Amino acid sequence: MKAATLLYSKSFLVTTISFGVLMIIFDYATGSDIELFSFLLTIVLFGLTMSLVFVSLQISELKRLGVEELTAESLSVEQHRSFTSSLTKQKAVERINIDPAFSKMKIRKTASGLRIKTPITLKSFGEVINIEFNQPLANDPLKISISSRPKIKTTMVDLGKNMENVNSLYQLLK
């Protein structure tokens, strides 16, 4: 539970400070006087509400995805998974290209695999998915490493979207 408490605290601090700065700028621009108690109460309540809502939604989505233990890795917006597959690299790429969900995304070949960029959705501003293929010898099984992260690096809560991406690709390529 330490990881969840840390995420609540981090989210609270970031939203409280950001909202406070915006309020100061707005009050300065409009010429309004800042009443310290009212200002502090407003930003603390805003930060508390936002952190409780969004981190609780994050935890709820992760539980829906089957996460039993909340760790720093499971709560992270950057998700990773490595596994071996009986597919060839060509067959794996073909499966991704014909998949109804992934075929609609921007797919680009890289030196070691693929990079997929997802569009903006209600859950996120988009993600960057990197898939690396490694097969040292022709008879060895294909080693696949998948990582998914938000396009916006300052994202703190992704509502489980990156974990969904990794899990979907795992199911598609295992």
C-alpha positions in Angstrom: 0.0 0.0 0.0 3.0 2.3 0.3 3.1 2.7 -3.5 -0.5 3.9 -3.6 0.1 6.3 -0.8 3.1 7.7 -2.5 1.1 8.2 -5.8 -1.7 9.9 -3.8 0.8 12.2 -2.2 2.7 13.0 -5.4 -0.6 13.7 -7.2 -1.8 15.9 -4.4 1.4 18.0 -4.4 1.5 18.4 -8.2 -2.2 19.3 -8.5 -2.1 21.6 -5.5 1.0 23.5 -6.6 -0.2 23.7 -10.3 -3.6 25.0 -9.4 -2.1 27.4 -6.9 0.2 28.9 -9.5 -2.7 29.2 -12.0 -4.9 30.9 -9.3 -2.1 33.4 -8.5 -1.6 34.2 -12.2 -5.4 34.6 -12.7 -5.8 36.8 -9.6 -2.8 38.9 -10.6 -4.2 39.3 -14.2 -7.7 40.3 -13.0 -6.3 42.6 -10.2 -8.1 40.6 -7.5 -6.8 40.6 -3.9 -5.5 37.3 -2.6 -6.9 36.3 0.7 -4.4 33.8 2.1 -6.7 31.5 4.1 -9.3 31.3 1.2 -6.5 30.8 -1.3 -4.8 28.0 0.7 -8.2 26.3 1.5 -9.2 26.4 -2.2 -5.9 24.9 -3.6 -5.7 22.2 -0.8 -9.3 21.1 -1.4 -8.7 21.1 -5.2 -5.5 19.1 -4.9 -7.1 16.6 -2.4 -10.2 16.1 -4.6 -8.2 15.6 -7.8 -5.7 13.2 -6.3 -8.4 11.2 -4.6 -10.5 11.0 -7.8 -7.8 10.2 -10.3 -5.6 7.9 -8.3 -8.7 6.0 -7.1 -9.8 5.6 -10.7 -6.2 4.4 -11.6 -6.3 1.8 -8.8 -9.8 0.7 -9.8 -8.8 0.2 -13.5 -5.7 -1.7 -12.5 -7.8 -4.0 -10.3 -10.2 -4.5 -13.2 -7.2 -5.5 -15.3 -6.3 -8.2 -12.7 -3.6 -6.4 -10.6 -3.7 -7.9 -7.2 -0.8 -6.2 -5.5 -0.3 -2.4 -5.9 3.4 -1.9 -6.5 5.4 1.0 -7.9 5.6 -1.0 -11.2 1.9 -1.7 -11.4 1.0 1.9 -10.6 3.5 3.3 -13.0 2.3 4.8 -16.3 5.2 3.1 -18.0 4.5 -0.6 -18.5 6.9 -3.3 -19.7 6.7 -7.0 -20.5 9.1 -9.5 -22.0 8.3 -13.0 -23.2 9.1 -15.6 -25.8 6.9 -16.5 -28.7 6.6 -19.4 -31.1 5.9 -16.8 -33.9 8.5 -15.6 -36.4 9.2 -11.8 -36.5 7.4 -11.6 -39.8 4.3 -13.4 -38.5 4.3 -11.2 -35.3 4.5 -8.0 -37.4 1.7 -9.3 -39.7 -0.5 -10.1 -36.7 -0.1 -6.5 -35.4 -0.8 -5.0 -38.9 -4.1 -7.0 -39.3 -5.3 -6.6 -35.7 -8.5 -4.4 -35.7 -7.3 -2.2 -32.9 -3.6 -1.8 -33.7 -4.0 -1.5 -37.5 -5.7 1.8 -36.9 -2.6 3.2 -35.1 0.5 4.8 -36.5 3.0 1.9 -36.9 6.6 2.5 -37.8 9.4 0.0 -38.2 12.6 0.6 -36.1 16.0 -1.1 -36.2 14.9 -3.7 -33.6 11.2 -3.9 -34.1 8.2 -1.5 -34.2 7.0 1.7 -32.7 3.3 2.3 -32.4 1.7 5.7 -31.6 -1.8 5.6 -30.4 -4.3 8.4 -31.0 -5.9 10.6 -28.3 -8.8 8.8 -26.5 -11.0 9.7 -23.5 -8.5 7.8 -21.3 -5.3 9.4 -22.5 -3.5 11.8 -24.8 -2.0 8.9 -26.6 0.8 6.4 -26.0 4.0 5.3 -27.5 4.4 1.5 -27.7 7.8 0.0 -28.5 8.1 -3.6 -29.5 11.5 -5.2 -29.8 12.1 -8.5 -31.4 15.3 -10.6 -30.7 16.0 -14.0 -32.2 19.8 -14.6 -32.0 19.7 -17.9 -33.8 17.1 -19.1 -36.4 16.1 -22.1 -34.2 15.7 -20.0 -31.0 12.3 -18.8 -29.9 11.5 -15.2 -30.7 12.1 -12.9 -27.7 9.6 -10.0 -27.6 9.9 -7.0 -25.3 7.0 -4.6 -25.2 6.9 -1.2 -23.5 4.1 1.3 -23.4 4.3 4.9 -22.1 2.2 8.1 -22.4 3.1 10.5 -25.2 3.1 13.3 -22.6 6.0 12.5 -20.2 4.5 14.4 -17.2 1.5 12.1 -17.1 1.0 10.7 -13.6 -2.2 8.6 -14.0 -3.1 6.7 -17.2 -6.2 4.8 -16.0 -4.5 1.5 -16.8 -4.2 2.4 -20.6 -0.6 1.4 -20.9 -1.1 -1.9 -19.1 -4.0 -2.6 -21.5 -1.7 -2.0 -24.4 0.9 -4.3 -23.1 -1.6 -7.0 -22.2 -3.3 -6.8 -25.6 0.0 -7.2 -27.5 1.0 -10.0 -25.2 -2.3 -11.9 -26.0 -1.8 -11.2 -29.7 1.8 -12.3 -29.9 2.3 -15.0 -27.2 
